[in-house]
Structures are given as C-alpha cells and as structure tokens.
C-alpha cells in the first residue's frame, strides 16, 4: 500500500521531559508535523513549576537524562536549576522552539469518527484538528491540599511546596507538614535561617543516603571526552536499580538488607534516641516510595528543629494543633502534602468513540494498556500513564513510551490506515497481570503504610511491577509488532 501524501498532524500536550522526548523522537523518525502545547511560560514540566529551596532530583544525573544526548552534568544529582537548564538545552539542541505553544492549556479533545481526527480546544477558545494526540501531563502535577479545620483562618503565609512563595524566613517559626521527598529537601535548606522549624510527620518513611556530590574536574573531562564513559556509568546505575527492585518482595533477602541499611543510617545520623525511634517505620521497605536524602536526618539534630511525630489535627489563626491536641504557634505554614497522582489527565476532558469521556471510562479504575493506550480512544497516547511509575528513572520509562508512539505513527504513515486502537481484551489481560504482580509486593494495599500508589478503591494504579528492563522489553515488543490497527 502507498503511504499518505500529507504529513500526519500530531499534538503533544505538555513540554516536560516526557513531551520533549516524544517531540524529539517524532521529529527524528517520522514525517509528522508536531505542535507542543504547554500551560506554563516555559518548558521543563515539574522542574519549571517546583522551585522550593533544596529542590533537586534523587536519581543520579546520568540516569535522569535522555539516552540520545550526552550532557555535561556538574553533579551526581542535578538541582532544579540544572534540570530546567537541561530541558531548555534539549529543546534548543533539537530545534523544538518553533513548535512550542507556551501559556496555552489544552482543555478538551473530541474524537471525530468520520475524519479519524481529534478536535483540540484550548483555554483561549481556539481549536485545531490533529490526527494523533499525545498526553504528557505527568503524574505529580496536581497538588493535594489538606482539609484541616481552620486552614482558611490562618493569618500568616500558607502555601503548597509546588506553588512556592518567596518569604523571608529569617528568625521565623515555620511549620513544614510532611516528611516525603520534598520536605526532606526543604527542611535542611531553611533550618539554618529560620528561628524554629516544626516538622510534622504523620508516618515515618524509609530514608536512604543520597551521597550526592560535585563531579571532580577529572570525572567531568572523562564523561565529556571518553565516548563510552557516560553510557557505562548509566548502565551501572540501571544494573544496580534492577537489583534493588528485588527488595520489593517482602520475603526476600534484599528486603531485609534494605531495611538494615536504613536502620544503620538512622543510628549513625540521629543523636536523640526518641527521634530515632520516631523516624523508624514499622512497615516493609518499599511500602511507600523510599526517600533519598543525606541531609534530612542531620537537620533533625539541630536545636531549632523539632520533629513532631503526629499528624495535624487542625489549624488556628496563629498556629497548628497536632493529633495529641498540642498547639504550636507559627509564622509560616508550608504544605508538603504531596500530589494526587491517581487523578490522571486532571483538567483535560478527552472524548473518544461514541462521545465517551475517558474520565467516565476510568470511573471505577484508571487503566491503560502498558500505561499508554485506552481502548475506544484511537490515536490517543499517554506518557506516564497508569502503572508506569517506577523502574530506575522515569525518564527512561518515558523514552520507552515515546518509542511506542513513534512506531505507531510510522505505521500510520506507511499504510492507508487512519487510526490505531487497542484491543479491550488485551487491556483487560494487562490489568489482571498488574494486579497479580502487585499482590506480593511491599507496596500492596495491606502492607501497613499510606502511599500515593492506590486509588480510593484500593487499586494500585501508578506503579510498574518490575524494573526498567522488563518495561523496556515489553514496550519493545509492542513497538515492533504494533497495537491493533483498524482500517
């Protein structure tokens, strides 16, 4: 069959690292015309939006970057400004700037069966037709705001970490609510200037040292000039990550080793016995996302830092009351209360065949085949969709997903077929397989901790039940042999 005469029109929603990966690969390997929509004023996604003190990645830089572009990283773990600069560098390097539509939030997608196209509408009231649409909205983008009584009565500055506000914290009494990956970066950063920092911990998390540092001049020279050096280091990181994944089996020797390593870190880092006991979880390692930080535990030793091992009960005009009824007067309230990762495609209404909304299809459970496609929504692809979080680096996961999209677009280009959809039976089998694999994992619903992995009904809808290698192999097969392709 002869190919198409006109280039396919592809819309990418989101200019974070997922959207950038998709656009780069589409431009390199297809003849499609690409437009990238981004609601913010710049590229970078979460690394554009999150600008709190101490913000940095907890995955080694050589793994938290694209495999198709070597980059001169200055540190083992990149900071937020460095990651934002990296995203901007990739966009410039591959000439994506002309295809960006910044400050433009996509609100609706409507599938038209007769033309096999989507009508895409934006917040500005304009619309356009596309043959293929890729959602790269990310997973951790919708803040979770608590419903504590009295929160709206607090008279001081109060804000979520993802909506950071610049305030002079010198000498102030500050409450940081939460001890997840964001809070453990903020607390050591503000403790030297704040008068008092109260850290409210609803539940302790397993914390591992990050061991971050600057690369030496010699290391940077080697990574710049020795062709295989960066690739070999990247391969080493992924190999270690795949071995580490075995620890999620609650009965494994690796699980025991991970717990023991974290316990040794607590003993070596915290001087107060009561604090050591308070930060030691009673659930398996991996039940919730392990926290990676070398500086959080030492910050708890400071005289002006208090760990409050209780949840917040309510807020007053001038302070916070914990679950024991103890009040604390504060000047600034920082909400490190996480995100709503199970609300996929929040703020975007996608209508597929027969006018069905994807949110109606997901009313009981969000699911997608390999986390990428949903039956009944032809030519629509999701990056960082249901059950794709995990592996060693989400950037690698995003690359694999982008490759599936590229192969699907190439298949449409080579044939006269106008749409690609997924078999409902295949999607159901995939979801059942996910549930079977998750049943024996430390992140199972009954493992004894609170985590962001599960929806209100108890389904684990965010995590991939394996290391990156298994996801890479699975997506390689899908990319090669294809999704179901109706005419």
Long-range contacts (C-beta under 8 A, 24 or more apart in sequence): 1-414, 1-415, 1-416, 2-416, 3-413, 3-414, 3-415, 4-412, 4-413, 4-416, 7-31, 7-32, 7-33, 8-32, 8-33, 8-131, 8-132, 8-409, 8-412, 8-413, 9-33, 9-35, 9-117, 9-129, 9-130, 9-131, 9-132, 10-34, 10-35, 10-130, 10-131, 10-132, 10-133, 10-134, 10-409, 11-35, 11-36, 11-37, 11-106, 11-118, 11-120, 11-128, 11-130, 11-132, 11-133, 11-134, 12-36, 12-37, 12-134, 12-136, 13-37, 13-106, 13-133, 13-134, 13-135, 13-136, 13-137, 13-348, 14-38, 14-45, 14-135, 14-136, 14-137, 14-138, 14-383, 15-40, 15-42, 15-43, 15-44, 15-45, 15-91, 15-100, 15-102, 15-136, 16-43, 16-44, 16-45, 16-46, 16-47, 16-48, 16-87, 16-136, 16-138, 17-44, 17-45, 17-47, 17-66, 17-87, 17-395, 17-398, 18-45, 18-136, 18-138, 18-383, 18-384, 18-398, 18-401, 18-402, 19-45, 19-134, 19-136, 19-383, 20-87, 20-90, 20-91, 20-96, 21-66, 21-383, 21-395, 21-398, 21-399, 21-402, 22-134, 22-136, 22-383, 22-402, 22-405, 22-406, 23-94, 23-96, 23-99, 24-66, 24-68, 24-90, 24-94, 24-96, 25-68, 25-399, 25-402, 25-403, 25-405, 25-406, 26-402, 26-405, 26-406, 26-409, 27-94, 27-95, 27-96, 28-94, 29-406, 29-410, 30-406, 30-409, 30-410, 30-413, 31-413, 32-132, 32-409, 32-413, 34-99, 35-99, 35-101, 35-128, 35-130, 36-96, 36-99, 36-100, 36-101, 37-101, 37-104, 37-105, 37-106, 37-120, 37-122, 38-100, 38-101, 38-102, 38-103, 38-104, 39-103, 39-104, 39-105, 39-106, 39-123, 40-102, 40-103, 41-102, 41-103, 42-84, 42-88, 42-102, 43-87, 43-88, 43-91, 43-100, 43-102, 44-83, 44-84, 44-87, 44-88, 45-87, 45-136, 45-138, 45-141, 46-138, 46-140, 46-141, 47-80, 47-83, 47-84, 47-87, 48-84, 48-87, 49-141, 49-162, 50-80, 50-161, 50-162, 50-164, 50-182, 51-80, 51-164, 52-161, 52-162, 52-164, 52-182, 52-185, 52-186, 52-189, 53-185, 53-186, 53-189, 53-190, 54-185, 54-186, 54-188, 54-189, 55-79, 55-80, 55-182, 55-185, 56-80, 56-82, 56-83, 56-185, 56-212, 57-83, 58-181, 58-210, 58-291, 58-292, 58-293, 59-392, 59-393, 59-394, 60-237, 62-223, 62-230, 62-233, 62-234, 62-237, 63-234, 63-237, 63-238, 63-241, 63-392, 63-393, 63-395, 63-396, 64-393, 64-394, 64-395, 65-395, 66-90, 66-395, 66-399, 67-234, 67-396, 67-399, 68-399, 69-93, 70-223, 70-224, 70-230, 72-220, 72-223, 72-224, 73-215, 73-220, 73-223, 74-214, 74-215, 74-220, 75-212, 75-213, 75-214, 75-215, 76-211, 76-212, 76-213, 76-214, 76-215, 77-210, 77-212, 105-347, 106-348, 107-347, 107-348, 107-349, 108-348, 108-349, 108-350, 108-351, 109-133, 109-348, 109-349, 109-350, 109-351, 109-380, 110-351, 110-355, 111-351, 111-352, 111-353, 111-377, 111-378, 111-379, 111-380, 113-353, 116-378, 116-379, 116-418, 116-419, 118-379, 118-380, 131-379, 131-412, 131-418, 132-379, 132-380, 132-381, 132-405, 132-408, 132-409, 132-412, 133-379, 133-380, 133-381, 134-380, 134-381, 134-382, 134-383, 134-405, 135-345, 135-348, 135-350, 135-380, 135-381, 135-382, 135-383, 135-385, 136-383, 136-384, 136-398, 137-344, 137-345, 137-346, 137-347, 137-348, 137-384, 138-384, 139-339, 139-341, 139-344, 139-384, 139-389, 139-394, 139-462, 140-338, 140-339, 140-341, 141-339, 141-346, 142-339, 142-340, 142-341, 142-343, 142-346, 142-347, 143-335, 143-337, 143-338, 143-339, 143-340, 144-337, 144-338, 144-339, 144-340, 145-335, 145-337, 146-177, 146-312, 146-335, 146-337, 148-312, 148-313, 148-314, 148-315, 149-314, 149-315, 150-314, 150-315, 150-316, 150-317, 151-315, 153-315, 153-316, 153-317, 154-315, 154-316, 154-317, 154-318, 154-333, 155-317, 155-318, 156-318, 156-330, 156-331, 156-332, 156-333, 157-331, 157-332, 157-333, 158-332, 158-333, 158-334, 158-335, 159-333, 159-334, 159-335, 160-335, 160-336, 160-337, 161-186, 161-334, 161-335, 161-336, 162-339, 167-332, 169-193, 169-194, 169-332, 170-194, 170-195, 171-195, 172-196, 172-331, 172-332, 173-198, 173-328, 173-329, 173-330, 173-331, 173-332, 174-198, 174-330, 174-331, 174-332, 174-333, 174-334, 175-200, 175-319, 175-320, 175-328, 175-330, 175-332, 175-333, 175-334, 176-200, 176-334, 176-336, 177-312, 177-320, 177-333, 177-334, 177-335, 177-336, 177-337, 178-202, 178-335, 178-336, 178-337, 178-338, 179-204, 179-205, 179-279, 179-291, 179-296, 179-336, 180-205, 180-289, 180-291, 180-336, 180-338, 181-289, 181-291, 181-292, 181-293, 182-336, 182-338, 183-336, 184-291, 184-293, 184-295, 184-296, 185-293, 185-296, 186-334, 186-336, 187-296, 187-299, 187-305, 188-293, 188-295, 188-296, 188-298, 188-299, 191-299, 191-302, 191-304, 191-305, 194-304, 195-304, 196-304, 196-305, 196-306, 197-302, 197-304, 197-305, 197-306, 198-306, 198-308, 198-320, 198-328, 198-330, 199-300, 199-305, 199-306, 199-307, 199-308, 200-308, 200-310, 200-311, 200-312, 200-320, 200-322, 201-278, 201-279, 201-307, 201-308, 201-309, 201-310, 202-310, 202-311, 202-312, 202-450, 203-281, 203-449, 203-450, 204-278, 204-279, 204-280, 204-281, 204-309, 205-281, 205-288, 205-289, 205-290, 205-291, 206-258, 206-259, 206-262, 206-281, 206-285, 206-286, 206-288, 206-290, 206-291, 207-262, 207-265, 207-266, 207-279, 207-290, 207-291, 207-292, 207-293, 207-296, 207-297, 208-258, 208-261, 208-262, 208-265, 208-290, 208-291, 208-292, 208-293, 209-265, 209-292, 209-293, 209-294, 210-292, 210-293, 210-294, 211-294, 212-294, 237-392, 237-393, 238-392, 238-393, 238-396, 238-468, 238-469, 241-391, 241-392, 241-393, 241-467, 241-468, 242-392, 242-467, 242-468, 242-469, 245-466, 245-467, 247-285, 247-286, 247-442, 248-286, 248-441, 248-442, 248-443, 249-440, 249-441, 249-442, 250-284, 250-440, 250-441, 250-442, 250-447, 251-440, 255-284, 255-285, 255-286, 255-442, 258-285, 258-286, 258-290, 259-284, 259-285, 262-290, 265-297, 266-297, 269-297, 269-298, 269-301, 270-297, 270-300, 270-301, 271-301, 272-300, 272-301, 275-300, 275-307, 278-307, 278-309, 279-307, 279-309, 281-449, 282-448, 283-442, 283-447, 283-448, 283-449, 284-442, 284-447, 284-448, 285-442, 286-441, 286-442, 286-443, 287-442, 287-443, 287-447, 287-448, 287-449, 287-451, 288-443, 288-449, 288-450, 288-451, 288-452, 288-453, 289-451, 289-452, 338-452, 339-452, 341-389, 341-452, 341-453, 341-462, 342-366, 342-452, 342-454, 342-455, 342-456, 342-461, 342-462, 344-382, 344-385, 344-386, 344-461, 345-382, 350-377, 350-380, 352-376, 352-377, 352-378, 352-380, 353-377, 353-378, 364-457, 365-431, 365-455, 365-457, 365-459, 365-461, 366-455, 366-461, 367-427, 367-430, 367-431, 367-461, 368-427, 369-422, 369-426, 369-427, 369-430, 369-483, 370-401, 370-404, 370-430, 370-474, 370-475, 370-478, 371-401, 371-464, 372-401, 372-404, 372-405, 372-475, 372-478, 373-421, 373-422, 373-427, 373-483, 374-422, 374-427, 375-421, 375-422, 375-423, 375-424, 375-427, 376-421, 376-424, 377-421, 378-419, 378-420, 378-421, 378-486, 379-412, 379-419, 379-420, 381-405, 381-408, 386-461, 386-462, 387-434, 387-460, 387-461, 387-462, 387-463, 387-464, 387-465, 388-464, 388-471, 389-462, 389-463, 389-464, 390-463, 390-464, 390-465, 390-466, 390-467, 390-468, 390-471, 391-464, 391-466, 391-467, 391-468, 391-471, 392-467, 392-468, 393-468, 396-468, 396-472, 397-464, 397-468, 397-471, 400-468, 400-471, 400-472, 400-475, 400-476, 401-475, 403-475, 403-476, 403-479, 404-475, 404-478, 404-479, 406-479, 407-479, 407-480, 407-482, 408-482, 408-483, 411-482, 411-485, 415-485, 416-487, 417-485, 417-486, 417-487, 418-487, 419-485, 419-486, 420-482, 420-483, 420-484, 420-485, 420-486, 421-483, 421-484, 421-485, 421-486, 422-483, 422-484, 423-483, 423-484, 426-484, 434-460, 434-465, 435-459, 435-460, 437-465, 437-466, 438-463, 438-465, 441-465
